[in-house]
């Protein structure tokens, strides 16, 4: 969250390739993995739908707060498209953790 906040605080963040949507997706994918790990008590662990939904909701709420934050940064604006990219990243990250719990033979029971 600190890394996302820091980049969002820059008036002109360095964006390799010019398009920022893939970077939004990647950043929030990583954040979702961290949030899932925190809620599940680490990985590998078989996680249930509750952890996936709560994680995605928390990450998307943070994305909303980040877009609001950008309204107050000179040269930046809030964008619904950025929030959609954030949500896609959150869904992918949480889904990867869910899949990892299924394919890992050492996964503990679901809670």
Secondary structure as GFF3:
##gff-version 3
##sequence-region A 1 111
A	DSSP	alpha_helix	2	8	.	.	.	ID=ss1
A	DSSP	alpha_helix	21	40	.	.	.	ID=ss2
A	DSSP	alpha_helix	49	70	.	.	.	ID=ss3
A	DSSP	alpha_helix	80	103	.	.	.	ID=ss4
###
